[in-house]
Amino acid sequence: FPQMIQIAQRLNITKLGRLILDGTKIKANASADKVIRADKYEEVIKSIDNYLENAHAQDLEEDNAYGKELTGQELPPELRSKTKRIRRLKELIQEAKSQNLKYINTTDPEAKLLKDTSTGKIKPSYNIQTVLDADSGLIVAYKTTDTPTDNEHLESMVKQAEENTGIKPEKVDADSGYYSNASVGALEKEQIDTCIPDSNTASCLHKGEDIKSDESNARYTQDKFQYHPEENTYICPQAKKLTYQGEYKLGNKMVKKYSCIENCRDCPDAIKCLTNPKAKHRTLAIDPEHKTLLLVQEKFKKEQYQQRYKERGAFIERVFGHFKKNLKFTQFYLRGKAKADVETCLLCIGFNILVIKHWLIIKAIESLATI
C-alpha cells in the first residue's frame, strides 16, 4: 500500500495539502446469533466442562476395554475437531471474563457488535478508517478497527498518512465523530488547520442554525468565570470565589475541580449558574483543552469553514460508495481483525489503481491537446 502511494507521488498525482477522514462499518464474517452474553458465561463453561468430563470418562472406558492403541473404532475426525472447538470456546469465554467483556461472538471473537448508522442495525462488524487526499482522491492511509467510535483514531490516522507520504498535511477535515478537545487540539498545535466540529456545532450546521458558542450561552458556563493564576482560583460574575479541589477522571481525561466556598442558593443568578437545582455550591470541571472548543466554535462561524465541512462528504463518500455499491462489499470474507485488515488493504489498493488510471488518462488527454 505505501508503495502505491509512492508511485502516485512520482507521477505527481498526490499533493497531501488537505486530508479528509471518515469511517464506515462493514459486517464481519460472523452471525449475530452466535453471541454469548456475559450473564451466560458460567452456564456455558459448566456445560462445556460436563461435555469434556463425559468425553474423558468414555475415553477411559474404551481404553480399558480395547487398550490405548488404535482399534479402528475411534471418534471420527469431525467429532474430534468438535471437541477441539469446544475447548477453544471455553478458552475464549475465559479470556472474555478476564477482560470484562459484555459478550463474545463465537464465530469471530474479535468482531464487536457495532451499529450501522445507515440502517440502524447492530451486528458483528469492523470499523474501516480511511484517509483521503482531497486533491487527488487517493486513499493515503487506512486501518481496520473494532471500536464503535472514531475520535480515538484521529491523531493516529493523520500520523499514518504522514508516514506513508513523508509529507505533513496543511489541513484535516472530518465529521464530529472524530472530535475531542485533546485530539483536535494536538493537531492545531502542530499548525494543522482542522475543520472538525464538535457535536453541538455539527448539529447547528446540519440544521442551518447560527453557531452557538459557550460565550453566547445564557447559562453561566466556564467562560463566564475569570481565572486568577496567582491564587489558582476562579471568580464568578457575582464576585464569589471558587477554589481548587483537586483532579478527577471524567471520561478518558483528567479535569480540575473548582468549587465555590460560599452558599450559592441565595445568589440572584443561581438559576443561571447552578446546573443542579439542589446543589448549594457551584463547581467547575476544567478541561485543560477547553480552549480548543472555543477555537472550533469561532472557526465555524466563518463561511469558509462551513463550506469546507459541506464539501467533505462528497469527497469521502465516493470511497465507501465504491466499496459497498460498485463492488458489493458489504461483509468481510475472512475472520479476525488482522485478516479483515488484509481485505481492507486490498480494497484500498484497488480503489487507488482506479484513481491513478483516471489521472493518467487526464494527463494523456492534456498532452494531446497541446499538440
Secondary structure as GFF3:
##gff-version 3
##sequence-region A 1 371
A	DSSP	alpha_helix	2	10	.	.	.	ID=ss1
A	DSSP	beta_strand	18	27	.	.	.	ID=ss2
A	DSSP	beta_strand	35	37	.	.	.	ID=ss3
A	DSSP	three_ten_helix	38	40	.	.	.	ID=ss4
A	DSSP	alpha_helix	41	66	.	.	.	ID=ss5
A	DSSP	alpha_helix	77	98	.	.	.	ID=ss6
A	DSSP	beta_strand	103	105	.	.	.	ID=ss7
A	DSSP	beta_strand	112	115	.	.	.	ID=ss8
A	DSSP	beta_strand	122	133	.	.	.	ID=ss9
A	DSSP	beta_strand	139	145	.	.	.	ID=ss10
A	DSSP	three_ten_helix	151	153	.	.	.	ID=ss11
A	DSSP	alpha_helix	154	165	.	.	.	ID=ss12
A	DSSP	beta_strand	171	173	.	.	.	ID=ss13
A	DSSP	three_ten_helix	176	178	.	.	.	ID=ss14
A	DSSP	alpha_helix	181	189	.	.	.	ID=ss15
A	DSSP	beta_strand	193	195	.	.	.	ID=ss16
A	DSSP	alpha_helix	199	207	.	.	.	ID=ss17
A	DSSP	three_ten_helix	214	216	.	.	.	ID=ss18
A	DSSP	three_ten_helix	222	224	.	.	.	ID=ss19
A	DSSP	beta_strand	226	228	.	.	.	ID=ss20
A	DSSP	beta_strand	233	235	.	.	.	ID=ss21
A	DSSP	beta_strand	241	250	.	.	.	ID=ss22
A	DSSP	beta_strand	253	260	.	.	.	ID=ss23
A	DSSP	alpha_helix	270	273	.	.	.	ID=ss24
A	DSSP	beta_strand	283	286	.	.	.	ID=ss25
A	DSSP	alpha_helix	290	299	.	.	.	ID=ss26
A	DSSP	alpha_helix	303	321	.	.	.	ID=ss27
A	DSSP	pi_helix	322	326	.	.	.	ID=ss28
A	DSSP	alpha_helix	337	369	.	.	.	ID=ss29
###
